[in-house]
Amino acid sequence: MSEWKEFQLGELYNVSSGLSKAADQFGFGNTFISFKDVFNNYFLPENPEGLVNSNEKEQTSCSVKAGDILLTRTSETSDEVGMSSVALKDYEKSTFNGFCKRLRIKKDAPIKVSSLYIGYLLRTRFFRKSVANFATMTTRASLNSESIKSIPLLFPSFSLQEEIGKTLHSLDKKINLLKQQNQTLEELAQTLFKRWFVEFEFPNENGEPYNSSNGKMVESELGEIPVGWRVGKYEEIVKISSGKSIKRDEFIENGQYEVLGANGRLGFTNKFLVNDKIIITGRVGTLGTVYIVTKPVWLSDNVLISKPVRDDYFYFSYFVIKRFSFSSLNSGSTQPLITQTDLKNVTILVPDEQSLDLFQNSVNGLFEKIFQNIEEIQTLTQLRDTLLPKLMSGELWVNL
């Protein structure tokens, strides 16, 4: 550790603010790096999806270049402040969210910093605790520029930084490949769902498309549908319930079970609320996220739970809810909200039993592979998160 040196972030980086514009200026124009891009990624996405109507002056003052660090500076809770993401390339004509701060290395910085190393260093528990000490909380949690500059961090030689970064990044590459494979597998299943239950084309024993009702269609409130199918409510194919609130002091750092919200993991605890294969969607705040849970977990009260009434309804139910227009279901005034009743009463098309059985059997193998990949992702993530603090503290060494 004698080779490691401590520096405050302000000694190494200049800190500047992001872009704030009216809501009608988003959705078109040039690349815009969102709060979500920063919050969810150790390193910025290769191709951010956000767009904003930005001019040349804004693109200069709020540019994002290789080596830049973006930090979330304000949010509803202190847990969401100081989350970092590092740019590994220049983003042409890009700007970044005004709820974030940009740290750009000084030309006269006393040391050279590896982008991979700092990307992982800023996600360690040590840095998260430092952020908590420097953040302020009034109506919202916030982290100002002077506070950011005051945070101290340890740095080894640049060559050791590079090796530590590469070691951790190799695990992330494996994780990302598995995530991409899962996305492809789900897209295959979703394509099949659309072909069968939206376009009404089914394969016969020769692989040729045919209609499950032999081409016979009848009128309904949803338009023409195959004979033997009917219009119903979402509650006819699932049982709907809500998650349950859990206090922060009930979170346990190395708990046995995950606490999940609409956006994924919130923490860990040693008790679980459900132990079943279920479908989750956001109830309040975040609407539109839909994902499957297959293990014991605690689910927060900001989610709604869909449990299909029959096993062979499961994947049909999953893709049905993913097609819902959640914005039209929103009944919230101060923040987005959907209720159990809102979800139960969504009008859906209910196919015949034969079609449902056939679809379940057709996509089951795809999802079994997805669940296997998820287990491997969790194993690799745990390994990365175990190595991270040990490498960053010098407790473990990598060979140069």
C-alpha beads as a LAMMPS data file, in Angstrom:
LAMMPS data file: protein, C-alpha beads

400 atoms
399 bonds

1 atom types
1 bond types

-500.0 500.0 xlo xhi
-500.0 500.0 ylo yhi
-500.0 500.0 zlo zhi

Masses

1 110.0

Atoms # bond

1 1 1 0.000 0.000 0.000
2 1 1 3.028 2.295 0.271
3 1 1 2.763 2.895 -3.497
4 1 1 -0.812 4.109 -3.168
5 1 1 -1.447 7.831 -2.852
6 1 1 -4.509 9.731 -1.672
7 1 1 -5.977 12.637 -3.643
8 1 1 -9.159 14.636 -3.320
9 1 1 -11.262 14.581 -6.480
10 1 1 -10.873 18.355 -6.754
11 1 1 -7.099 17.947 -7.139
12 1 1 -7.614 15.750 -10.206
13 1 1 -10.861 16.888 -11.819
14 1 1 -12.762 19.997 -12.859
15 1 1 -16.461 19.778 -12.011
16 1 1 -19.241 21.219 -14.190
17 1 1 -23.022 21.011 -14.548
18 1 1 -25.253 19.368 -17.147
19 1 1 -27.982 20.556 -19.514
20 1 1 -31.421 21.692 -18.357
21 1 1 -34.100 22.386 -20.991
22 1 1 -37.869 22.465 -21.342
23 1 1 -39.578 19.073 -21.674
24 1 1 -40.666 19.757 -25.270
25 1 1 -37.001 19.941 -26.359
26 1 1 -36.389 16.254 -25.685
27 1 1 -36.996 13.253 -27.917
28 1 1 -35.342 14.670 -31.036
29 1 1 -32.037 16.235 -32.082
30 1 1 -28.625 15.157 -30.761
31 1 1 -27.356 12.555 -28.297
32 1 1 -28.439 13.110 -24.695
33 1 1 -27.048 11.088 -21.784
34 1 1 -29.817 10.629 -19.238
35 1 1 -29.866 10.262 -15.458
36 1 1 -30.817 6.599 -16.021
37 1 1 -27.774 6.048 -18.290
38 1 1 -25.544 7.238 -15.462
39 1 1 -27.373 5.535 -12.611
40 1 1 -27.568 2.073 -14.189
41 1 1 -24.088 1.719 -15.737
42 1 1 -20.507 1.646 -14.453
43 1 1 -19.575 2.871 -17.955
44 1 1 -21.757 4.891 -20.305
45 1 1 -23.702 2.913 -22.931
46 1 1 -22.126 2.627 -26.373
47 1 1 -25.197 4.224 -27.969
48 1 1 -27.373 6.193 -25.521
49 1 1 -31.010 6.329 -26.615
50 1 1 -31.757 9.856 -25.368
51 1 1 -32.114 12.835 -27.724
52 1 1 -32.320 16.568 -27.098
53 1 1 -32.548 19.681 -29.255
54 1 1 -29.112 21.071 -28.344
55 1 1 -27.088 23.834 -30.017
56 1 1 -23.339 24.108 -30.593
57 1 1 -22.752 26.182 -27.455
58 1 1 -24.561 23.642 -25.269
59 1 1 -22.696 20.769 -26.904
60 1 1 -19.409 22.484 -26.039
61 1 1 -20.223 23.326 -22.417
62 1 1 -21.932 19.989 -21.690
63 1 1 -19.797 17.706 -23.874
64 1 1 -18.904 14.151 -22.897
65 1 1 -15.441 12.847 -23.772
66 1 1 -13.357 9.740 -23.034
67 1 1 -12.294 9.717 -19.376
68 1 1 -15.131 11.967 -18.189
69 1 1 -17.009 10.920 -15.058
70 1 1 -20.714 11.657 -14.702
71 1 1 -22.161 11.690 -11.170
72 1 1 -25.828 11.948 -10.195
73 1 1 -26.027 15.117 -8.103
74 1 1 -29.661 15.141 -6.872
75 1 1 -32.548 12.732 -6.431
76 1 1 -35.424 11.798 -4.123
77 1 1 -33.217 9.718 -1.809
78 1 1 -29.571 9.838 -0.721
79 1 1 -29.048 6.295 -2.103
80 1 1 -29.454 7.644 -5.637
81 1 1 -26.959 10.497 -5.276
82 1 1 -23.318 10.158 -6.326
83 1 1 -23.920 7.184 -8.623
84 1 1 -21.217 7.257 -11.292
85 1 1 -20.653 6.308 -14.912
86 1 1 -17.444 6.804 -16.886
87 1 1 -17.117 7.557 -20.597
88 1 1 -14.791 5.203 -22.450
89 1 1 -15.059 7.171 -25.711
90 1 1 -15.952 10.637 -27.057
91 1 1 -19.690 11.193 -27.650
92 1 1 -20.045 13.470 -30.677
93 1 1 -22.462 16.414 -30.309
94 1 1 -23.655 15.005 -26.994
95 1 1 -24.862 16.641 -23.778
96 1 1 -25.740 15.214 -20.369
97 1 1 -28.554 15.507 -17.852
98 1 1 -28.767 18.561 -15.607
99 1 1 -29.317 16.328 -12.564
100 1 1 -25.721 15.142 -13.019
101 1 1 -22.240 16.619 -12.639
102 1 1 -19.327 16.045 -15.003
103 1 1 -15.796 15.484 -13.740
104 1 1 -13.112 16.062 -16.386
105 1 1 -9.434 15.399 -15.660
106 1 1 -7.298 18.527 -15.258
107 1 1 -4.495 19.118 -17.734
108 1 1 -2.090 19.553 -14.826
109 1 1 -3.438 16.673 -12.724
110 1 1 -0.654 15.243 -10.506
111 1 1 -1.304 11.631 -11.598
112 1 1 -2.615 9.725 -14.618
113 1 1 -5.993 8.031 -14.051
114 1 1 -7.239 4.882 -15.780
115 1 1 -10.853 5.199 -16.970
116 1 1 -11.552 1.544 -16.158
117 1 1 -10.057 1.862 -12.673
118 1 1 -11.959 5.017 -11.703
119 1 1 -15.163 3.512 -13.105
120 1 1 -14.960 0.693 -10.562
121 1 1 -13.434 2.735 -7.747
122 1 1 -16.451 5.069 -7.729
123 1 1 -18.791 2.090 -7.277
124 1 1 -17.082 0.766 -4.139
125 1 1 -18.824 0.859 -0.745
126 1 1 -16.102 3.226 0.443
127 1 1 -17.027 5.821 -2.159
128 1 1 -20.752 5.316 -1.529
129 1 1 -20.168 5.971 2.195
130 1 1 -18.117 9.077 1.363
131 1 1 -20.957 10.375 -0.783
132 1 1 -23.409 9.803 2.073
133 1 1 -21.184 11.882 4.370
134 1 1 -20.938 14.789 1.941
135 1 1 -24.515 14.791 0.582
136 1 1 -27.189 17.086 2.029
137 1 1 -30.916 16.411 2.419
138 1 1 -33.649 19.053 2.479
139 1 1 -36.625 18.386 0.198
140 1 1 -34.293 16.324 -2.024
141 1 1 -30.916 14.703 -1.559
142 1 1 -28.125 16.644 -3.275
143 1 1 -24.370 16.707 -3.792
144 1 1 -22.781 20.017 -4.803
145 1 1 -19.543 20.667 -6.658
146 1 1 -17.531 21.640 -3.573
147 1 1 -18.598 18.470 -1.780
148 1 1 -17.583 16.353 -4.769
149 1 1 -14.167 18.017 -4.904
150 1 1 -13.565 17.228 -1.223
151 1 1 -14.019 13.449 -1.506
152 1 1 -10.656 11.627 -0.979
153 1 1 -9.672 8.503 -2.968
154 1 1 -6.661 6.176 -3.127
155 1 1 -4.757 5.567 -6.369
156 1 1 -1.931 3.085 -7.084
157 1 1 0.445 3.403 -10.048
158 1 1 -1.202 3.810 -13.453
159 1 1 -0.040 0.340 -14.574
160 1 1 -1.689 -1.258 -11.520
161 1 1 -4.818 0.820 -12.095
162 1 1 -4.990 -0.566 -15.647
163 1 1 -4.578 -4.190 -14.531
164 1 1 -7.215 -3.871 -11.814
165 1 1 -9.602 -2.258 -14.275
166 1 1 -9.033 -4.935 -16.938
167 1 1 -9.558 -7.752 -14.414
168 1 1 -12.934 -6.400 -13.342
169 1 1 -13.922 -5.363 -16.863
170 1 1 -13.372 -8.905 -18.166
171 1 1 -16.088 -10.099 -15.782
172 1 1 -18.404 -7.310 -16.935
173 1 1 -17.877 -8.316 -20.573
174 1 1 -19.050 -11.855 -19.769
175 1 1 -22.038 -10.443 -17.887
176 1 1 -22.977 -8.185 -20.813
177 1 1 -22.706 -11.035 -23.338
178 1 1 -25.138 -13.101 -21.274
179 1 1 -27.504 -10.127 -20.993
180 1 1 -27.380 -9.636 -24.777
181 1 1 -28.102 -13.324 -25.305
182 1 1 -31.107 -13.075 -22.984
183 1 1 -32.393 -10.071 -24.895
184 1 1 -32.156 -12.016 -28.163
185 1 1 -33.931 -15.050 -26.671
186 1 1 -36.777 -12.934 -25.314
187 1 1 -37.128 -11.107 -28.624
188 1 1 -37.572 -14.489 -30.339
189 1 1 -40.363 -15.392 -27.909
190 1 1 -41.948 -11.957 -28.309
191 1 1 -41.900 -12.303 -32.105
192 1 1 -43.717 -15.610 -31.786
193 1 1 -46.287 -14.030 -29.447
194 1 1 -46.942 -11.214 -31.916
195 1 1 -47.250 -13.595 -34.866
196 1 1 -49.713 -15.868 -33.054
197 1 1 -51.765 -13.530 -30.876
198 1 1 -51.638 -10.238 -32.773
199 1 1 -51.391 -11.309 -36.411
200 1 1 -53.248 -14.626 -35.845
201 1 1 -50.764 -16.777 -37.774
202 1 1 -49.934 -20.221 -36.391
203 1 1 -47.626 -22.915 -37.810
204 1 1 -49.106 -26.248 -38.820
205 1 1 -47.247 -29.559 -38.618
206 1 1 -45.412 -28.683 -41.863
207 1 1 -44.316 -25.288 -40.537
208 1 1 -46.702 -23.414 -42.824
209 1 1 -48.810 -20.582 -41.348
210 1 1 -52.456 -21.239 -40.718
211 1 1 -55.158 -19.741 -38.513
212 1 1 -56.036 -21.701 -35.361
213 1 1 -59.715 -21.433 -36.265
214 1 1 -59.049 -22.646 -39.816
215 1 1 -59.453 -19.110 -41.087
216 1 1 -62.823 -18.443 -39.449
217 1 1 -63.035 -15.031 -37.777
218 1 1 -65.773 -13.258 -35.810
219 1 1 -66.330 -9.612 -34.908
220 1 1 -65.550 -8.358 -31.389
221 1 1 -64.949 -5.061 -29.597
222 1 1 -61.263 -5.577 -30.423
223 1 1 -61.978 -6.182 -34.120
224 1 1 -61.968 -9.522 -35.895
225 1 1 -60.713 -12.418 -33.755
226 1 1 -60.472 -16.179 -34.374
227 1 1 -63.504 -18.334 -33.639
228 1 1 -63.187 -19.866 -30.168
229 1 1 -61.299 -16.866 -28.774
230 1 1 -62.959 -14.184 -26.658
231 1 1 -62.551 -10.714 -25.192
232 1 1 -61.975 -10.649 -21.424
233 1 1 -60.231 -8.846 -18.576
234 1 1 -56.625 -9.256 -17.440
235 1 1 -57.822 -10.481 -14.021
236 1 1 -59.311 -13.558 -15.730
237 1 1 -55.842 -14.974 -16.434
238 1 1 -53.902 -13.721 -13.383
239 1 1 -54.296 -13.049 -9.675
240 1 1 -53.054 -9.543 -8.822
241 1 1 -51.567 -8.414 -5.500
242 1 1 -49.190 -5.741 -4.221
243 1 1 -45.761 -5.810 -2.652
244 1 1 -45.271 -4.767 0.965
245 1 1 -43.262 -1.914 2.421
246 1 1 -40.036 -2.650 4.257
247 1 1 -38.148 -0.221 6.469
248 1 1 -34.592 0.753 5.640
249 1 1 -33.385 -0.484 9.017
250 1 1 -34.621 -3.950 8.025
251 1 1 -32.151 -4.037 5.119
252 1 1 -29.137 -6.270 5.776
253 1 1 -25.940 -5.698 3.803
254 1 1 -25.254 -9.398 3.221
255 1 1 -28.845 -10.556 3.568
256 1 1 -30.074 -13.836 2.108
257 1 1 -32.870 -12.396 -0.045
258 1 1 -33.091 -9.482 -2.464
259 1 1 -35.485 -6.595 -1.869
260 1 1 -36.895 -5.685 -5.292
261 1 1 -38.702 -2.578 -6.513
262 1 1 -39.973 -1.507 -9.927
263 1 1 -36.419 -0.864 -11.186
264 1 1 -34.824 -3.960 -9.654
265 1 1 -32.753 -4.513 -6.514
266 1 1 -33.103 -2.080 -3.609
267 1 1 -31.037 -4.072 -1.122
268 1 1 -31.075 -7.312 0.877
269 1 1 -32.908 -8.731 3.884
270 1 1 -33.183 -12.066 5.696
271 1 1 -36.890 -12.600 5.074
272 1 1 -38.898 -13.104 1.900
273 1 1 -42.411 -12.086 0.893
274 1 1 -42.957 -14.426 -2.073
275 1 1 -41.419 -17.695 -3.224
276 1 1 -42.999 -18.325 -6.600
277 1 1 -42.679 -17.677 -10.315
278 1 1 -44.404 -14.322 -10.809
279 1 1 -44.579 -11.232 -13.033
280 1 1 -43.692 -7.816 -11.575
281 1 1 -44.573 -4.327 -12.771
282 1 1 -44.192 -0.853 -11.242
283 1 1 -47.147 0.490 -9.239
284 1 1 -45.997 3.987 -8.290
285 1 1 -43.316 6.325 -9.623
286 1 1 -41.884 4.011 -12.268
287 1 1 -44.495 2.611 -14.661
288 1 1 -43.955 0.292 -17.603
289 1 1 -41.168 -1.939 -16.277
290 1 1 -42.153 -5.624 -16.436
291 1 1 -39.966 -8.546 -15.373
292 1 1 -40.155 -12.138 -14.127
293 1 1 -39.124 -13.332 -10.652
294 1 1 -38.409 -17.045 -10.067
295 1 1 -36.878 -17.156 -6.574
296 1 1 -37.679 -16.127 -2.966
297 1 1 -37.584 -12.305 -2.674
298 1 1 -39.088 -9.403 -0.780
299 1 1 -41.105 -7.122 -3.064
300 1 1 -41.539 -3.469 -2.099
301 1 1 -44.899 -1.741 -2.052
302 1 1 -44.129 0.138 -5.278
303 1 1 -44.789 -2.971 -7.390
304 1 1 -47.818 -5.002 -8.478
305 1 1 -47.593 -8.796 -8.683
306 1 1 -49.275 -10.881 -11.407
307 1 1 -49.565 -14.607 -10.708
308 1 1 -51.134 -16.500 -13.665
309 1 1 -54.091 -18.661 -12.597
310 1 1 -52.631 -21.586 -14.571
311 1 1 -49.024 -22.511 -15.347
312 1 1 -49.694 -22.678 -19.089
313 1 1 -50.874 -19.043 -19.030
314 1 1 -47.527 -17.757 -17.711
315 1 1 -45.610 -16.560 -20.773
316 1 1 -48.780 -15.475 -22.541
317 1 1 -49.614 -13.322 -19.473
318 1 1 -46.083 -11.910 -19.439
319 1 1 -46.191 -10.707 -23.038
320 1 1 -49.770 -9.474 -22.663
321 1 1 -48.828 -7.099 -19.825
322 1 1 -45.710 -5.927 -21.693
323 1 1 -48.052 -4.607 -24.416
324 1 1 -50.186 -2.558 -22.002
325 1 1 -50.286 1.218 -22.390
326 1 1 -49.226 2.138 -18.868
327 1 1 -49.472 5.875 -19.539
328 1 1 -53.211 5.458 -20.198
329 1 1 -53.572 3.513 -16.911
330 1 1 -51.886 6.271 -14.884
331 1 1 -54.290 7.621 -12.250
332 1 1 -51.748 9.595 -10.237
333 1 1 -51.873 13.365 -9.805
334 1 1 -48.537 14.283 -8.197
335 1 1 -46.696 11.164 -9.455
336 1 1 -47.426 8.227 -11.780
337 1 1 -49.671 5.572 -10.214
338 1 1 -51.590 2.467 -11.234
339 1 1 -53.799 0.415 -8.927
340 1 1 -54.721 -3.245 -8.757
341 1 1 -58.153 -2.324 -10.106
342 1 1 -56.616 -0.469 -13.060
343 1 1 -54.613 -3.556 -13.995
344 1 1 -57.426 -6.041 -13.397
345 1 1 -59.807 -4.210 -15.736
346 1 1 -57.544 -3.976 -18.805
347 1 1 -59.375 -5.523 -21.758
348 1 1 -57.464 -8.385 -23.375
349 1 1 -57.912 -11.085 -25.977
350 1 1 -58.169 -14.572 -24.447
351 1 1 -57.190 -17.355 -26.906
352 1 1 -58.453 -20.935 -26.792
353 1 1 -56.743 -23.444 -24.474
354 1 1 -54.984 -25.280 -27.319
355 1 1 -53.274 -22.096 -28.506
356 1 1 -52.187 -21.174 -24.976
357 1 1 -50.740 -24.642 -24.346
358 1 1 -48.890 -24.598 -27.653
359 1 1 -47.364 -21.161 -27.001
360 1 1 -46.243 -22.096 -23.475
361 1 1 -44.530 -25.234 -24.775
362 1 1 -42.956 -23.367 -27.714
363 1 1 -41.235 -20.657 -25.648
364 1 1 -40.539 -22.601 -22.449
365 1 1 -37.093 -23.737 -23.645
366 1 1 -36.110 -20.146 -24.514
367 1 1 -36.973 -18.945 -21.024
368 1 1 -35.238 -21.893 -19.332
369 1 1 -32.036 -20.760 -21.054
370 1 1 -32.735 -17.156 -19.990
371 1 1 -33.090 -18.242 -16.348
372 1 1 -29.844 -20.261 -16.549
373 1 1 -28.064 -17.179 -17.891
374 1 1 -29.515 -15.058 -15.096
375 1 1 -28.035 -17.445 -12.513
376 1 1 -24.633 -17.203 -14.212
377 1 1 -24.930 -13.405 -14.357
378 1 1 -25.638 -13.329 -10.617
379 1 1 -22.628 -15.552 -9.914
380 1 1 -20.297 -13.383 -12.014
381 1 1 -21.724 -10.192 -10.501
382 1 1 -21.147 -11.512 -6.992
383 1 1 -17.561 -12.421 -7.915
384 1 1 -16.973 -8.938 -9.351
385 1 1 -18.502 -7.248 -6.301
386 1 1 -16.389 -9.420 -3.974
387 1 1 -13.166 -8.667 -5.843
388 1 1 -13.913 -4.956 -6.233
389 1 1 -13.219 -3.690 -2.688
390 1 1 -10.326 -6.126 -2.185
391 1 1 -8.515 -4.973 -5.346
392 1 1 -9.257 -1.329 -4.685
393 1 1 -7.866 -1.504 -1.137
394 1 1 -4.739 -3.461 -2.018
395 1 1 -5.932 -6.505 -0.038
396 1 1 -5.657 -8.526 -3.276
397 1 1 -3.045 -7.977 -5.979
398 1 1 -3.061 -8.631 -9.712
399 1 1 0.035 -9.783 -11.563
400 1 1 1.585 -7.105 -13.758

Bonds

1 1 1 2
2 1 2 3
3 1 3 4
4 1 4 5
5 1 5 6
6 1 6 7
7 1 7 8
8 1 8 9
9 1 9 10
10 1 10 11
11 1 11 12
12 1 12 13
13 1 13 14
14 1 14 15
15 1 15 16
16 1 16 17
17 1 17 18
18 1 18 19
19 1 19 20
20 1 20 21
21 1 21 22
22 1 22 23
23 1 23 24
24 1 24 25
25 1 25 26
26 1 26 27
27 1 27 28
28 1 28 29
29 1 29 30
30 1 30 31
31 1 31 32
32 1 32 33
33 1 33 34
34 1 34 35
35 1 35 36
36 1 36 37
37 1 37 38
38 1 38 39
39 1 39 40
40 1 40 41
41 1 41 42
42 1 42 43
43 1 43 44
44 1 44 45
45 1 45 46
46 1 46 47
47 1 47 48
48 1 48 49
49 1 49 50
50 1 50 51
51 1 51 52
52 1 52 53
53 1 53 54
54 1 54 55
55 1 55 56
56 1 56 57
57 1 57 58
58 1 58 59
59 1 59 60
60 1 60 61
61 1 61 62
62 1 62 63
63 1 63 64
64 1 64 65
65 1 65 66
66 1 66 67
67 1 67 68
68 1 68 69
69 1 69 70
70 1 70 71
71 1 71 72
72 1 72 73
73 1 73 74
74 1 74 75
75 1 75 76
76 1 76 77
77 1 77 78
78 1 78 79
79 1 79 80
80 1 80 81
81 1 81 82
82 1 82 83
83 1 83 84
84 1 84 85
85 1 85 86
86 1 86 87
87 1 87 88
88 1 88 89
89 1 89 90
90 1 90 91
91 1 91 92
92 1 92 93
93 1 93 94
94 1 94 95
95 1 95 96
96 1 96 97
97 1 97 98
98 1 98 99
99 1 99 100
100 1 100 101
101 1 101 102
102 1 102 103
103 1 103 104
104 1 104 105
105 1 105 106
106 1 106 107
107 1 107 108
108 1 108 109
109 1 109 110
110 1 110 111
111 1 111 112
112 1 112 113
113 1 113 114
114 1 114 115
115 1 115 116
116 1 116 117
117 1 117 118
118 1 118 119
119 1 119 120
120 1 120 121
121 1 121 122
122 1 122 123
123 1 123 124
124 1 124 125
125 1 125 126
126 1 126 127
127 1 127 128
128 1 128 129
129 1 129 130
130 1 130 131
131 1 131 132
132 1 132 133
133 1 133 134
134 1 134 135
135 1 135 136
136 1 136 137
137 1 137 138
138 1 138 139
139 1 139 140
140 1 140 141
141 1 141 142
142 1 142 143
143 1 143 144
144 1 144 145
145 1 145 146
146 1 146 147
147 1 147 148
148 1 148 149
149 1 149 150
150 1 150 151
151 1 151 152
152 1 152 153
153 1 153 154
154 1 154 155
155 1 155 156
156 1 156 157
157 1 157 158
158 1 158 159
159 1 159 160
160 1 160 161
161 1 161 162
162 1 162 163
163 1 163 164
164 1 164 165
165 1 165 166
166 1 166 167
167 1 167 168
168 1 168 169
169 1 169 170
170 1 170 171
171 1 171 172
172 1 172 173
173 1 173 174
174 1 174 175
175 1 175 176
176 1 176 177
177 1 177 178
178 1 178 179
179 1 179 180
180 1 180 181
181 1 181 182
182 1 182 183
183 1 183 184
184 1 184 185
185 1 185 186
186 1 186 187
187 1 187 188
188 1 188 189
189 1 189 190
190 1 190 191
191 1 191 192
192 1 192 193
193 1 193 194
194 1 194 195
195 1 195 196
196 1 196 197
197 1 197 198
198 1 198 199
199 1 199 200
200 1 200 201
201 1 201 202
202 1 202 203
203 1 203 204
204 1 204 205
205 1 205 206
206 1 206 207
207 1 207 208
208 1 208 209
209 1 209 210
210 1 210 211
211 1 211 212
212 1 212 213
213 1 213 214
214 1 214 215
215 1 215 216
216 1 216 217
217 1 217 218
218 1 218 219
219 1 219 220
220 1 220 221
221 1 221 222
222 1 222 223
223 1 223 224
224 1 224 225
225 1 225 226
226 1 226 227
227 1 227 228
228 1 228 229
229 1 229 230
230 1 230 231
231 1 231 232
232 1 232 233
233 1 233 234
234 1 234 235
235 1 235 236
236 1 236 237
237 1 237 238
238 1 238 239
239 1 239 240
240 1 240 241
241 1 241 242
242 1 242 243
243 1 243 244
244 1 244 245
245 1 245 246
246 1 246 247
247 1 247 248
248 1 248 249
249 1 249 250
250 1 250 251
251 1 251 252
252 1 252 253
253 1 253 254
254 1 254 255
255 1 255 256
256 1 256 257
257 1 257 258
258 1 258 259
259 1 259 260
260 1 260 261
261 1 261 262
262 1 262 263
263 1 263 264
264 1 264 265
265 1 265 266
266 1 266 267
267 1 267 268
268 1 268 269
269 1 269 270
270 1 270 271
271 1 271 272
272 1 272 273
273 1 273 274
274 1 274 275
275 1 275 276
276 1 276 277
277 1 277 278
278 1 278 279
279 1 279 280
280 1 280 281
281 1 281 282
282 1 282 283
283 1 283 284
284 1 284 285
285 1 285 286
286 1 286 287
287 1 287 288
288 1 288 289
289 1 289 290
290 1 290 291
291 1 291 292
292 1 292 293
293 1 293 294
294 1 294 295
295 1 295 296
296 1 296 297
297 1 297 298
298 1 298 299
299 1 299 300
300 1 300 301
301 1 301 302
302 1 302 303
303 1 303 304
304 1 304 305
305 1 305 306
306 1 306 307
307 1 307 308
308 1 308 309
309 1 309 310
310 1 310 311
311 1 311 312
312 1 312 313
313 1 313 314
314 1 314 315
315 1 315 316
316 1 316 317
317 1 317 318
318 1 318 319
319 1 319 320
320 1 320 321
321 1 321 322
322 1 322 323
323 1 323 324
324 1 324 325
325 1 325 326
326 1 326 327
327 1 327 328
328 1 328 329
329 1 329 330
330 1 330 331
331 1 331 332
332 1 332 333
333 1 333 334
334 1 334 335
335 1 335 336
336 1 336 337
337 1 337 338
338 1 338 339
339 1 339 340
340 1 340 341
341 1 341 342
342 1 342 343
343 1 343 344
344 1 344 345
345 1 345 346
346 1 346 347
347 1 347 348
348 1 348 349
349 1 349 350
350 1 350 351
351 1 351 352
352 1 352 353
353 1 353 354
354 1 354 355
355 1 355 356
356 1 356 357
357 1 357 358
358 1 358 359
359 1 359 360
360 1 360 361
361 1 361 362
362 1 362 363
363 1 363 364
364 1 364 365
365 1 365 366
366 1 366 367
367 1 367 368
368 1 368 369
369 1 369 370
370 1 370 371
371 1 371 372
372 1 372 373
373 1 373 374
374 1 374 375
375 1 375 376
376 1 376 377
377 1 377 378
378 1 378 379
379 1 379 380
380 1 380 381
381 1 381 382
382 1 382 383
383 1 383 384
384 1 384 385
385 1 385 386
386 1 386 387
387 1 387 388
388 1 388 389
389 1 389 390
390 1 390 391
391 1 391 392
392 1 392 393
393 1 393 394
394 1 394 395
395 1 395 396
396 1 396 397
397 1 397 398
398 1 398 399
399 1 399 400
